[in-house]
Amino acid sequence: MADSSFDCVVIGSGPGGYVAAIRAAQLGLKTAVIEKDQVGGRCLNVACIPAKAVLRVADVLEEIREANEFGITVSEPSVDFAAVGARREKVISTLTGGVAGLMKKNGIEVINGVGSVTAEGNVKLGGAADGTEIAVSKAVILATGSVKRPIPGTSFEGRVIGTEEAWALSELPKTLVVVGAGASGTEIASAYARLGTEVKLFEGLDRVLPSEDADISKLAERGFKKQGIEVHTKTFVENVVSQADKVTFSYGDETGEAEWLVIAAGRGPDIEGLGLDTAGVKLNEQGLIEVDGHLRTSVKGVWAIGDLVPGPALAHKASDEGIIAVEDAVGLATHPIAYIDIPRATFCTPNVASFGLTEAQAKEQGYDVVVGKVPYGAVGAGIVYGDRSGIVKIVGDKKYGEILGGHVIGAKATELIQELVNVRALEGGYPEVARMVHGHPTFSEAVMEAARAADGWLIHG
């Protein structure tokens, strides 16, 4: 049985919740976390981490298939999908076990169950301890994440599944349809296509990865098609029917079928059961919890973070918000997050990463735009490591040399973007990046050269 009072109670133990709890404990608060499922939340158990575990297998498989280009002769590799699943589970258990260890190390009580917030800023436990109220003296932090949403006219049943189930399939499917070509959808399509599945990828808008810069989307689609993915943009999937061994559907004037249909077209906040109406916690027009820059809700003593509130639905954004919420609760000075400057990472092949404004957005907002764009093939690492097709693109403002946005596609893109994020955070600009010494031969030299291109003096190009 849980104690009847805490200084801080966090509902949800994903990357936002568990980080908030640890920070609260570091600041001397008696802290509890309420989790209805497994410690680590959806990210560690069914989303981000299992996704990357499977994607890594596809990456290794692709490298083996390309070994002949490097003078290594190998026979065609085969995929033991049961072993892939076993490794995925091992990765998950290692990381969730690590989080559980951090909870114990920091003296955080983990309560298995369902929690709801009260108008007084306390927490009521549901489930096995129905009706038990926990007094909270400092802060209740809502961190329950998001849930999958179907597309209009469909429901999740049978062989119509969400992204979480897609990463946990027990057998490698022969055919797969993915609806939604954003980050989650393209990761699933890219992973399974390289593992040997026949994949169709559908997007209602005019390009894949529609929130990315248009140049990046163009190269990404080219990469997907090289992997054998059948890409359909400006196309809506309708008349979805799940049967015993397949899913049938229509798109445009055509019909199709596949073993599984994955809906990866958006998620919504997981607010059911939190008691928001009763407590008086306000929602905005999009159904997200209304918060200020300190993540305070409309109820005193209650904060909300992560996918429950506005901003990009990203694990690292949730973690930072958790820290801000706790530090605000104890009276430390905090600053609102500039959501536009949070790095976005998509682990499909080719890797895609970005932050800030696209070229089109910068022009729409009236900046005097300068663009520095360099292919990976312009630097030594691109040739050495066999990825010449990637690009680094910097969108800047001529007036002050400000970096308005950074966009990378290709090997290690998700790592390379951080340099540009950091420079902007430290109030540097592309002229500074252009004059920083970068190691040779590295992919990071392409970042330097893109900055030089923006500054008007590209060396390798």
C-alpha beads as a LAMMPS data file, in Angstrom:
LAMMPS data file: protein, C-alpha beads

461 atoms
460 bonds

1 atom types
1 bond types

-500.0 500.0 xlo xhi
-500.0 500.0 ylo yhi
-500.0 500.0 zlo zhi

Masses

1 110.0

Atoms # bond

1 1 1 0.000 0.000 0.000
2 1 1 1.296 3.432 -0.926
3 1 1 1.955 6.135 1.630
4 1 1 -0.934 8.535 2.103
5 1 1 1.075 11.660 1.321
6 1 1 3.895 12.806 -0.964
7 1 1 5.485 16.066 -1.989
8 1 1 5.296 15.130 -5.683
9 1 1 3.244 12.543 -7.540
10 1 1 3.838 11.857 -11.219
11 1 1 1.160 10.007 -13.181
12 1 1 2.912 8.122 -15.963
13 1 1 6.459 6.734 -16.139
14 1 1 7.509 7.383 -19.722
15 1 1 10.459 9.625 -20.684
16 1 1 8.609 12.657 -19.356
17 1 1 7.297 11.083 -16.178
18 1 1 10.318 9.184 -14.955
19 1 1 12.686 12.090 -15.659
20 1 1 10.345 14.432 -13.753
21 1 1 10.265 12.004 -10.829
22 1 1 14.053 11.689 -10.674
23 1 1 14.509 15.462 -10.825
24 1 1 11.931 15.869 -8.045
25 1 1 13.802 13.361 -5.866
26 1 1 17.087 15.153 -6.578
27 1 1 15.497 18.363 -5.313
28 1 1 14.536 16.699 -2.047
29 1 1 10.882 15.931 -2.712
30 1 1 9.256 12.758 -1.429
31 1 1 8.131 11.398 -4.778
32 1 1 5.879 8.682 -6.164
33 1 1 5.143 7.554 -9.713
34 1 1 1.834 5.972 -10.648
35 1 1 2.035 3.647 -13.667
36 1 1 -0.830 1.508 -14.944
37 1 1 1.358 -0.662 -17.157
38 1 1 5.130 -1.124 -17.322
39 1 1 7.758 1.301 -16.016
40 1 1 9.185 3.269 -18.933
41 1 1 5.816 3.968 -20.528
42 1 1 4.962 3.431 -24.165
43 1 1 8.246 4.856 -25.469
44 1 1 10.455 2.228 -23.871
45 1 1 8.021 -0.681 -24.019
46 1 1 6.127 -0.462 -27.306
47 1 1 7.207 2.576 -29.322
48 1 1 10.540 4.432 -29.620
49 1 1 12.838 1.728 -28.278
50 1 1 11.387 -1.403 -29.932
51 1 1 11.138 0.593 -33.163
52 1 1 14.818 1.447 -33.126
53 1 1 15.739 -2.113 -32.165
54 1 1 14.012 -3.466 -35.281
55 1 1 15.333 -0.643 -37.459
56 1 1 18.857 -1.475 -36.320
57 1 1 18.388 -5.041 -37.555
58 1 1 17.327 -3.689 -40.949
59 1 1 20.391 -1.422 -40.987
60 1 1 22.746 -4.326 -40.286
61 1 1 21.055 -6.454 -42.939
62 1 1 21.471 -3.670 -45.483
63 1 1 25.169 -3.303 -44.650
64 1 1 25.709 -7.033 -45.133
65 1 1 23.999 -6.896 -48.515
66 1 1 26.282 -4.027 -49.535
67 1 1 29.441 -5.790 -48.342
68 1 1 30.494 -6.694 -51.903
69 1 1 30.987 -2.972 -52.607
70 1 1 33.722 -3.012 -49.947
71 1 1 35.476 -6.125 -51.198
72 1 1 33.761 -8.586 -48.861
73 1 1 32.027 -11.555 -50.451
74 1 1 29.074 -12.954 -48.511
75 1 1 26.103 -15.106 -49.418
76 1 1 22.588 -13.684 -49.259
77 1 1 21.727 -13.314 -45.548
78 1 1 18.482 -14.636 -44.089
79 1 1 16.325 -13.092 -41.372
80 1 1 15.433 -15.103 -38.255
81 1 1 12.484 -12.955 -37.232
82 1 1 11.948 -14.828 -33.975
83 1 1 15.512 -13.886 -33.018
84 1 1 14.822 -10.306 -34.077
85 1 1 11.881 -10.289 -31.677
86 1 1 13.949 -11.818 -28.889
87 1 1 16.610 -9.135 -29.267
88 1 1 13.929 -6.450 -29.302
89 1 1 12.567 -7.754 -26.001
90 1 1 16.062 -7.914 -24.508
91 1 1 16.686 -4.281 -25.450
92 1 1 13.361 -3.280 -23.888
93 1 1 13.965 -5.194 -20.656
94 1 1 17.485 -3.798 -20.320
95 1 1 16.288 -0.204 -20.585
96 1 1 13.140 -0.589 -18.477
97 1 1 15.192 -2.412 -15.876
98 1 1 17.568 0.533 -15.893
99 1 1 14.696 2.952 -15.284
100 1 1 13.381 0.797 -12.435
101 1 1 16.878 0.863 -10.955
102 1 1 16.992 4.642 -11.188
103 1 1 13.654 4.844 -9.375
104 1 1 14.986 2.690 -6.553
105 1 1 18.309 4.557 -6.400
106 1 1 16.490 7.877 -6.015
107 1 1 14.025 6.615 -3.410
108 1 1 10.987 6.991 -5.652
109 1 1 7.954 4.874 -4.822
110 1 1 6.416 3.212 -7.880
111 1 1 2.705 2.514 -7.544
112 1 1 1.111 0.168 -10.062
113 1 1 -2.358 1.433 -10.839
114 1 1 -4.440 4.238 -12.294
115 1 1 -4.325 7.755 -10.914
116 1 1 -6.606 10.751 -11.315
117 1 1 -6.200 14.335 -10.165
118 1 1 -8.588 16.117 -7.822
119 1 1 -9.668 19.749 -7.714
120 1 1 -7.553 20.193 -4.573
121 1 1 -4.407 19.083 -6.380
122 1 1 -4.284 15.647 -4.808
123 1 1 -4.324 12.244 -6.497
124 1 1 -6.905 9.498 -6.265
125 1 1 -5.810 5.949 -6.910
126 1 1 -8.027 3.680 -8.995
127 1 1 -7.852 0.007 -9.821
128 1 1 -7.073 -2.271 -6.902
129 1 1 -6.906 0.662 -4.485
130 1 1 -10.096 2.305 -5.713
131 1 1 -10.962 5.523 -3.896
132 1 1 -7.681 5.905 -2.011
133 1 1 -6.643 9.541 -2.005
134 1 1 -3.017 10.632 -1.754
135 1 1 -2.309 14.085 -0.383
136 1 1 0.240 15.969 -2.502
137 1 1 1.943 19.003 -0.973
138 1 1 3.958 20.368 -3.904
139 1 1 3.146 19.063 -7.363
140 1 1 1.062 16.632 -9.358
141 1 1 2.590 16.095 -12.775
142 1 1 0.446 14.567 -15.513
143 1 1 2.621 12.571 -17.924
144 1 1 0.449 9.853 -19.433
145 1 1 1.513 10.332 -23.053
146 1 1 -0.610 9.605 -26.097
147 1 1 -2.715 6.876 -27.673
148 1 1 -3.195 5.748 -31.251
149 1 1 -6.011 7.162 -33.368
150 1 1 -7.672 5.501 -36.359
151 1 1 -8.273 7.231 -39.655
152 1 1 -11.906 8.174 -40.448
153 1 1 -14.092 5.182 -41.198
154 1 1 -11.778 2.636 -39.556
155 1 1 -11.186 1.084 -36.167
156 1 1 -8.318 -0.862 -34.666
157 1 1 -9.394 -4.483 -34.863
158 1 1 -8.105 -7.738 -36.248
159 1 1 -5.447 -7.017 -38.840
160 1 1 -5.885 -3.256 -38.679
161 1 1 -3.236 -2.218 -36.169
162 1 1 -1.326 0.740 -34.816
163 1 1 2.391 1.414 -34.798
164 1 1 2.902 -0.265 -31.413
165 1 1 1.551 -3.576 -32.679
166 1 1 3.490 -3.215 -35.935
167 1 1 6.814 -3.315 -34.081
168 1 1 5.716 -6.373 -32.083
169 1 1 4.604 -8.703 -34.899
170 1 1 5.595 -12.295 -34.147
171 1 1 6.128 -13.250 -37.804
172 1 1 7.646 -11.292 -40.675
173 1 1 4.716 -10.401 -42.936
174 1 1 4.847 -10.932 -46.674
175 1 1 2.773 -7.831 -47.333
176 1 1 2.165 -4.689 -45.303
177 1 1 0.290 -1.437 -45.878
178 1 1 1.245 1.662 -43.911
179 1 1 -1.151 4.611 -43.815
180 1 1 0.645 7.825 -42.971
181 1 1 4.106 8.794 -44.230
182 1 1 5.233 10.873 -41.284
183 1 1 8.056 9.821 -38.959
184 1 1 6.386 6.694 -37.530
185 1 1 4.978 5.468 -40.820
186 1 1 8.197 5.865 -42.778
187 1 1 10.189 4.103 -40.068
188 1 1 7.867 1.092 -40.218
189 1 1 7.850 1.036 -44.013
190 1 1 11.640 1.356 -44.256
191 1 1 12.315 -1.330 -41.649
192 1 1 9.974 -3.976 -43.032
193 1 1 10.815 -3.327 -46.674
194 1 1 14.498 -3.955 -46.001
195 1 1 13.649 -7.074 -43.985
196 1 1 11.890 -8.492 -47.049
197 1 1 8.253 -7.435 -46.743
198 1 1 6.348 -6.035 -49.718
199 1 1 5.297 -2.587 -48.469
200 1 1 2.839 0.014 -49.703
201 1 1 3.094 3.453 -48.079
202 1 1 0.200 5.925 -48.323
203 1 1 0.137 9.647 -47.552
204 1 1 -2.814 12.001 -47.999
205 1 1 -0.620 15.064 -48.483
206 1 1 1.534 15.745 -51.524
207 1 1 4.814 14.248 -50.259
208 1 1 6.299 11.855 -47.736
209 1 1 7.513 13.376 -44.464
210 1 1 5.306 16.390 -45.227
211 1 1 6.482 18.403 -42.212
212 1 1 10.101 18.285 -43.413
213 1 1 11.779 20.622 -45.892
214 1 1 10.687 19.845 -49.466
215 1 1 14.251 19.004 -50.561
216 1 1 14.486 16.431 -47.773
217 1 1 11.130 14.855 -48.617
218 1 1 12.173 14.475 -52.249
219 1 1 15.362 12.597 -51.368
220 1 1 13.569 10.489 -48.763
221 1 1 10.964 9.318 -51.272
222 1 1 13.722 8.428 -53.721
223 1 1 15.379 6.360 -50.988
224 1 1 12.144 4.590 -50.084
225 1 1 11.505 3.617 -53.684
226 1 1 15.042 2.197 -53.959
227 1 1 14.137 -0.064 -51.028
228 1 1 11.172 -1.374 -52.995
229 1 1 8.497 0.575 -51.133
230 1 1 5.483 1.427 -53.284
231 1 1 4.809 5.071 -52.388
232 1 1 1.419 6.731 -52.919
233 1 1 1.070 10.443 -52.086
234 1 1 -2.084 12.553 -52.343
235 1 1 -3.903 9.280 -51.817
236 1 1 -6.440 8.282 -49.172
237 1 1 -7.113 4.749 -48.000
238 1 1 -10.791 3.876 -47.607
239 1 1 -13.188 0.944 -47.218
240 1 1 -10.852 -0.915 -44.886
241 1 1 -12.093 -4.399 -43.964
242 1 1 -10.214 -6.755 -41.673
243 1 1 -10.632 -10.432 -42.494
244 1 1 -9.266 -13.619 -40.963
245 1 1 -6.015 -13.645 -42.904
246 1 1 -5.841 -10.258 -44.653
247 1 1 -7.051 -6.690 -44.866
248 1 1 -8.791 -5.337 -47.948
249 1 1 -9.014 -1.639 -48.811
250 1 1 -9.446 0.820 -51.631
251 1 1 -7.424 3.820 -52.768
252 1 1 -8.523 6.040 -55.618
253 1 1 -9.996 3.761 -58.281
254 1 1 -8.027 0.743 -57.109
255 1 1 -8.403 -1.949 -54.490
256 1 1 -5.721 -3.727 -52.525
257 1 1 -5.057 -6.268 -49.814
258 1 1 -2.285 -7.050 -47.360
259 1 1 -1.611 -9.239 -44.351
260 1 1 -1.610 -6.198 -42.074
261 1 1 -2.666 -2.564 -42.368
262 1 1 -0.852 -0.169 -40.041
263 1 1 -2.382 3.199 -39.233
264 1 1 0.370 5.708 -38.487
265 1 1 -1.562 8.907 -39.118
266 1 1 -1.528 10.606 -35.740
267 1 1 -2.077 10.154 -32.023
268 1 1 -4.111 11.861 -29.315
269 1 1 -3.503 12.707 -25.643
270 1 1 -4.148 9.885 -23.166
271 1 1 -6.444 11.785 -20.809
272 1 1 -9.117 9.176 -20.164
273 1 1 -9.400 8.441 -16.467
274 1 1 -7.315 11.417 -15.317
275 1 1 -10.393 13.147 -13.912
276 1 1 -9.681 16.387 -15.707
277 1 1 -13.309 17.525 -15.927
278 1 1 -13.953 16.890 -12.251
279 1 1 -10.731 18.611 -11.239
280 1 1 -11.362 21.581 -13.538
281 1 1 -8.268 21.130 -15.719
282 1 1 -8.871 23.044 -18.946
283 1 1 -8.255 21.686 -22.440
284 1 1 -7.547 23.680 -25.582
285 1 1 -9.422 23.415 -28.889
286 1 1 -7.256 20.468 -29.964
287 1 1 -8.130 18.497 -26.826
288 1 1 -4.684 18.994 -25.291
289 1 1 -4.201 20.209 -21.726
290 1 1 -3.842 23.978 -21.601
291 1 1 -0.569 25.022 -19.943
292 1 1 1.616 28.098 -19.632
293 1 1 5.367 28.294 -20.301
294 1 1 6.059 26.673 -16.931
295 1 1 3.720 23.747 -17.786
296 1 1 1.199 24.835 -15.136
297 1 1 -2.400 23.797 -15.785
298 1 1 -5.496 25.746 -14.785
299 1 1 -5.541 23.914 -11.425
300 1 1 -3.102 25.091 -8.786
301 1 1 -0.460 22.505 -7.972
302 1 1 -0.999 20.534 -11.178
303 1 1 1.434 20.510 -14.114
304 1 1 1.167 18.609 -17.428
305 1 1 3.906 17.595 -19.867
306 1 1 4.725 15.634 -23.000
307 1 1 2.108 14.484 -25.465
308 1 1 -0.655 15.817 -23.196
309 1 1 0.258 19.428 -24.015
310 1 1 0.977 21.481 -27.167
311 1 1 4.259 21.124 -29.020
312 1 1 5.854 18.225 -30.891
313 1 1 5.041 14.757 -29.568
314 1 1 8.645 13.765 -28.882
315 1 1 10.167 11.868 -25.971
316 1 1 13.029 14.322 -25.498
317 1 1 10.602 17.233 -25.417
318 1 1 8.632 15.460 -22.687
319 1 1 11.786 14.857 -20.641
320 1 1 12.780 18.516 -20.735
321 1 1 9.252 19.583 -19.828
322 1 1 9.336 17.229 -16.860
323 1 1 12.425 18.986 -15.545
324 1 1 10.882 22.433 -16.102
325 1 1 7.661 21.450 -14.307
326 1 1 9.446 20.104 -11.241
327 1 1 11.879 23.008 -11.009
328 1 1 8.984 25.453 -11.294
329 1 1 7.150 23.588 -8.526
330 1 1 10.024 24.144 -6.099
331 1 1 10.463 27.789 -7.053
332 1 1 13.487 27.633 -9.338
333 1 1 13.711 29.962 -12.329
334 1 1 12.629 28.260 -15.555
335 1 1 12.265 29.284 -19.182
336 1 1 9.656 28.166 -21.737
337 1 1 10.821 25.758 -24.424
338 1 1 11.167 27.108 -27.959
339 1 1 9.377 24.169 -29.581
340 1 1 10.525 25.079 -33.085
341 1 1 14.147 24.523 -32.036
342 1 1 13.674 21.006 -30.659
343 1 1 15.502 18.495 -32.880
344 1 1 13.286 16.113 -34.836
345 1 1 14.712 12.700 -35.688
346 1 1 13.342 10.035 -38.015
347 1 1 15.263 6.750 -38.067
348 1 1 14.123 5.458 -41.436
349 1 1 16.723 4.888 -44.140
350 1 1 17.861 7.388 -45.157
351 1 1 17.986 8.990 -41.699
352 1 1 16.213 12.346 -41.499
353 1 1 16.724 15.043 -38.877
354 1 1 15.801 18.692 -38.613
355 1 1 14.953 21.652 -36.418
356 1 1 13.638 25.132 -36.941
357 1 1 12.074 26.499 -40.118
358 1 1 12.015 24.956 -43.557
359 1 1 13.097 27.129 -46.474
360 1 1 9.471 27.709 -47.450
361 1 1 8.440 28.636 -43.893
362 1 1 11.334 31.085 -43.543
363 1 1 10.357 32.839 -46.767
364 1 1 6.687 32.940 -45.736
365 1 1 7.700 34.637 -42.481
366 1 1 9.503 37.389 -44.365
367 1 1 13.134 36.586 -43.639
368 1 1 15.876 37.505 -46.092
369 1 1 16.648 33.847 -46.635
370 1 1 20.001 32.342 -47.515
371 1 1 20.449 28.604 -48.049
372 1 1 23.604 26.551 -47.719
373 1 1 23.204 23.043 -49.139
374 1 1 25.947 20.450 -49.508
375 1 1 25.779 16.763 -50.502
376 1 1 27.571 14.181 -48.385
377 1 1 29.614 13.341 -51.473
378 1 1 31.359 16.720 -51.220
379 1 1 33.332 15.580 -48.166
380 1 1 35.673 12.659 -47.670
381 1 1 33.489 10.683 -45.274
382 1 1 30.687 10.394 -47.807
383 1 1 33.012 8.643 -50.234
384 1 1 34.807 6.528 -47.607
385 1 1 31.674 5.242 -45.936
386 1 1 29.582 4.861 -49.065
387 1 1 26.866 7.480 -48.574
388 1 1 27.194 10.187 -51.197
389 1 1 23.484 10.927 -51.621
390 1 1 22.763 12.570 -48.266
391 1 1 22.618 16.353 -47.889
392 1 1 22.994 18.978 -45.201
393 1 1 20.852 22.069 -45.673
394 1 1 21.065 25.210 -43.556
395 1 1 18.341 27.843 -43.786
396 1 1 19.626 31.190 -42.555
397 1 1 18.824 34.875 -42.329
398 1 1 21.274 37.107 -44.211
399 1 1 20.834 40.102 -41.908
400 1 1 22.409 38.620 -38.779
401 1 1 23.766 35.266 -39.958
402 1 1 21.108 33.541 -37.855
403 1 1 20.422 29.832 -38.318
404 1 1 16.677 29.596 -38.874
405 1 1 16.613 25.882 -39.558
406 1 1 18.774 22.850 -40.155
407 1 1 17.870 19.838 -42.294
408 1 1 19.905 16.669 -42.765
409 1 1 19.205 13.455 -44.665
410 1 1 21.612 10.547 -44.863
411 1 1 23.833 8.462 -42.595
412 1 1 24.056 9.729 -38.998
413 1 1 21.642 12.589 -39.743
414 1 1 20.021 12.146 -36.343
415 1 1 23.408 12.757 -34.705
416 1 1 24.628 15.519 -37.031
417 1 1 21.647 17.804 -36.451
418 1 1 22.599 18.389 -32.820
419 1 1 25.553 20.624 -33.705
420 1 1 23.291 23.123 -35.421
421 1 1 20.741 22.943 -32.591
422 1 1 23.478 23.692 -30.069
423 1 1 24.929 26.594 -32.054
424 1 1 21.523 28.245 -32.266
425 1 1 20.882 27.649 -28.555
426 1 1 24.193 29.383 -27.786
427 1 1 23.184 32.282 -30.083
428 1 1 25.753 31.475 -32.732
429 1 1 25.071 31.604 -36.454
430 1 1 26.163 29.932 -39.664
431 1 1 29.272 32.148 -39.963
432 1 1 30.502 30.674 -36.668
433 1 1 29.837 27.092 -37.808
434 1 1 31.692 27.851 -41.030
435 1 1 34.849 28.714 -39.083
436 1 1 34.757 25.909 -36.511
437 1 1 37.412 23.242 -37.073
438 1 1 35.788 19.868 -37.780
439 1 1 37.548 16.522 -37.672
440 1 1 38.573 14.901 -40.962
441 1 1 37.281 12.773 -42.547
442 1 1 33.876 12.997 -40.872
443 1 1 30.305 13.525 -41.974
444 1 1 30.286 16.600 -39.723
445 1 1 32.449 18.355 -42.297
446 1 1 29.339 18.498 -44.479
447 1 1 27.695 20.606 -41.757
448 1 1 30.677 22.961 -41.845
449 1 1 30.593 23.155 -45.641
450 1 1 26.849 23.860 -45.657
451 1 1 27.517 26.744 -43.275
452 1 1 30.281 27.993 -45.574
453 1 1 27.891 27.753 -48.520
454 1 1 25.370 29.875 -46.632
455 1 1 28.140 32.336 -45.802
456 1 1 29.164 32.552 -49.453
457 1 1 32.478 30.716 -49.497
458 1 1 31.938 26.974 -50.000
459 1 1 35.291 25.202 -50.332
460 1 1 34.359 21.669 -51.380
461 1 1 31.633 22.139 -53.929

Bonds

1 1 1 2
2 1 2 3
3 1 3 4
4 1 4 5
5 1 5 6
6 1 6 7
7 1 7 8
8 1 8 9
9 1 9 10
10 1 10 11
11 1 11 12
12 1 12 13
13 1 13 14
14 1 14 15
15 1 15 16
16 1 16 17
17 1 17 18
18 1 18 19
19 1 19 20
20 1 20 21
21 1 21 22
22 1 22 23
23 1 23 24
24 1 24 25
25 1 25 26
26 1 26 27
27 1 27 28
28 1 28 29
29 1 29 30
30 1 30 31
31 1 31 32
32 1 32 33
33 1 33 34
34 1 34 35
35 1 35 36
36 1 36 37
37 1 37 38
38 1 38 39
39 1 39 40
40 1 40 41
41 1 41 42
42 1 42 43
43 1 43 44
44 1 44 45
45 1 45 46
46 1 46 47
47 1 47 48
48 1 48 49
49 1 49 50
50 1 50 51
51 1 51 52
52 1 52 53
53 1 53 54
54 1 54 55
55 1 55 56
56 1 56 57
57 1 57 58
58 1 58 59
59 1 59 60
60 1 60 61
61 1 61 62
62 1 62 63
63 1 63 64
64 1 64 65
65 1 65 66
66 1 66 67
67 1 67 68
68 1 68 69
69 1 69 70
70 1 70 71
71 1 71 72
72 1 72 73
73 1 73 74
74 1 74 75
75 1 75 76
76 1 76 77
77 1 77 78
78 1 78 79
79 1 79 80
80 1 80 81
81 1 81 82
82 1 82 83
83 1 83 84
84 1 84 85
85 1 85 86
86 1 86 87
87 1 87 88
88 1 88 89
89 1 89 90
90 1 90 91
91 1 91 92
92 1 92 93
93 1 93 94
94 1 94 95
95 1 95 96
96 1 96 97
97 1 97 98
98 1 98 99
99 1 99 100
100 1 100 101
101 1 101 102
102 1 102 103
103 1 103 104
104 1 104 105
105 1 105 106
106 1 106 107
107 1 107 108
108 1 108 109
109 1 109 110
110 1 110 111
111 1 111 112
112 1 112 113
113 1 113 114
114 1 114 115
115 1 115 116
116 1 116 117
117 1 117 118
118 1 118 119
119 1 119 120
120 1 120 121
121 1 121 122
122 1 122 123
123 1 123 124
124 1 124 125
125 1 125 126
126 1 126 127
127 1 127 128
128 1 128 129
129 1 129 130
130 1 130 131
131 1 131 132
132 1 132 133
133 1 133 134
134 1 134 135
135 1 135 136
136 1 136 137
137 1 137 138
138 1 138 139
139 1 139 140
140 1 140 141
141 1 141 142
142 1 142 143
143 1 143 144
144 1 144 145
145 1 145 146
146 1 146 147
147 1 147 148
148 1 148 149
149 1 149 150
150 1 150 151
151 1 151 152
152 1 152 153
153 1 153 154
154 1 154 155
155 1 155 156
156 1 156 157
157 1 157 158
158 1 158 159
159 1 159 160
160 1 160 161
161 1 161 162
162 1 162 163
163 1 163 164
164 1 164 165
165 1 165 166
166 1 166 167
167 1 167 168
168 1 168 169
169 1 169 170
170 1 170 171
171 1 171 172
172 1 172 173
173 1 173 174
174 1 174 175
175 1 175 176
176 1 176 177
177 1 177 178
178 1 178 179
179 1 179 180
180 1 180 181
181 1 181 182
182 1 182 183
183 1 183 184
184 1 184 185
185 1 185 186
186 1 186 187
187 1 187 188
188 1 188 189
189 1 189 190
190 1 190 191
191 1 191 192
192 1 192 193
193 1 193 194
194 1 194 195
195 1 195 196
196 1 196 197
197 1 197 198
198 1 198 199
199 1 199 200
200 1 200 201
201 1 201 202
202 1 202 203
203 1 203 204
204 1 204 205
205 1 205 206
206 1 206 207
207 1 207 208
208 1 208 209
209 1 209 210
210 1 210 211
211 1 211 212
212 1 212 213
213 1 213 214
214 1 214 215
215 1 215 216
216 1 216 217
217 1 217 218
218 1 218 219
219 1 219 220
220 1 220 221
221 1 221 222
222 1 222 223
223 1 223 224
224 1 224 225
225 1 225 226
226 1 226 227
227 1 227 228
228 1 228 229
229 1 229 230
230 1 230 231
231 1 231 232
232 1 232 233
233 1 233 234
234 1 234 235
235 1 235 236
236 1 236 237
237 1 237 238
238 1 238 239
239 1 239 240
240 1 240 241
241 1 241 242
242 1 242 243
243 1 243 244
244 1 244 245
245 1 245 246
246 1 246 247
247 1 247 248
248 1 248 249
249 1 249 250
250 1 250 251
251 1 251 252
252 1 252 253
253 1 253 254
254 1 254 255
255 1 255 256
256 1 256 257
257 1 257 258
258 1 258 259
259 1 259 260
260 1 260 261
261 1 261 262
262 1 262 263
263 1 263 264
264 1 264 265
265 1 265 266
266 1 266 267
267 1 267 268
268 1 268 269
269 1 269 270
270 1 270 271
271 1 271 272
272 1 272 273
273 1 273 274
274 1 274 275
275 1 275 276
276 1 276 277
277 1 277 278
278 1 278 279
279 1 279 280
280 1 280 281
281 1 281 282
282 1 282 283
283 1 283 284
284 1 284 285
285 1 285 286
286 1 286 287
287 1 287 288
288 1 288 289
289 1 289 290
290 1 290 291
291 1 291 292
292 1 292 293
293 1 293 294
294 1 294 295
295 1 295 296
296 1 296 297
297 1 297 298
298 1 298 299
299 1 299 300
300 1 300 301
301 1 301 302
302 1 302 303
303 1 303 304
304 1 304 305
305 1 305 306
306 1 306 307
307 1 307 308
308 1 308 309
309 1 309 310
310 1 310 311
311 1 311 312
312 1 312 313
313 1 313 314
314 1 314 315
315 1 315 316
316 1 316 317
317 1 317 318
318 1 318 319
319 1 319 320
320 1 320 321
321 1 321 322
322 1 322 323
323 1 323 324
324 1 324 325
325 1 325 326
326 1 326 327
327 1 327 328
328 1 328 329
329 1 329 330
330 1 330 331
331 1 331 332
332 1 332 333
333 1 333 334
334 1 334 335
335 1 335 336
336 1 336 337
337 1 337 338
338 1 338 339
339 1 339 340
340 1 340 341
341 1 341 342
342 1 342 343
343 1 343 344
344 1 344 345
345 1 345 346
346 1 346 347
347 1 347 348
348 1 348 349
349 1 349 350
350 1 350 351
351 1 351 352
352 1 352 353
353 1 353 354
354 1 354 355
355 1 355 356
356 1 356 357
357 1 357 358
358 1 358 359
359 1 359 360
360 1 360 361
361 1 361 362
362 1 362 363
363 1 363 364
364 1 364 365
365 1 365 366
366 1 366 367
367 1 367 368
368 1 368 369
369 1 369 370
370 1 370 371
371 1 371 372
372 1 372 373
373 1 373 374
374 1 374 375
375 1 375 376
376 1 376 377
377 1 377 378
378 1 378 379
379 1 379 380
380 1 380 381
381 1 381 382
382 1 382 383
383 1 383 384
384 1 384 385
385 1 385 386
386 1 386 387
387 1 387 388
388 1 388 389
389 1 389 390
390 1 390 391
391 1 391 392
392 1 392 393
393 1 393 394
394 1 394 395
395 1 395 396
396 1 396 397
397 1 397 398
398 1 398 399
399 1 399 400
400 1 400 401
401 1 401 402
402 1 402 403
403 1 403 404
404 1 404 405
405 1 405 406
406 1 406 407
407 1 407 408
408 1 408 409
409 1 409 410
410 1 410 411
411 1 411 412
412 1 412 413
413 1 413 414
414 1 414 415
415 1 415 416
416 1 416 417
417 1 417 418
418 1 418 419
419 1 419 420
420 1 420 421
421 1 421 422
422 1 422 423
423 1 423 424
424 1 424 425
425 1 425 426
426 1 426 427
427 1 427 428
428 1 428 429
429 1 429 430
430 1 430 431
431 1 431 432
432 1 432 433
433 1 433 434
434 1 434 435
435 1 435 436
436 1 436 437
437 1 437 438
438 1 438 439
439 1 439 440
440 1 440 441
441 1 441 442
442 1 442 443
443 1 443 444
444 1 444 445
445 1 445 446
446 1 446 447
447 1 447 448
448 1 448 449
449 1 449 450
450 1 450 451
451 1 451 452
452 1 452 453
453 1 453 454
454 1 454 455
455 1 455 456
456 1 456 457
457 1 457 458
458 1 458 459
459 1 459 460
460 1 460 461
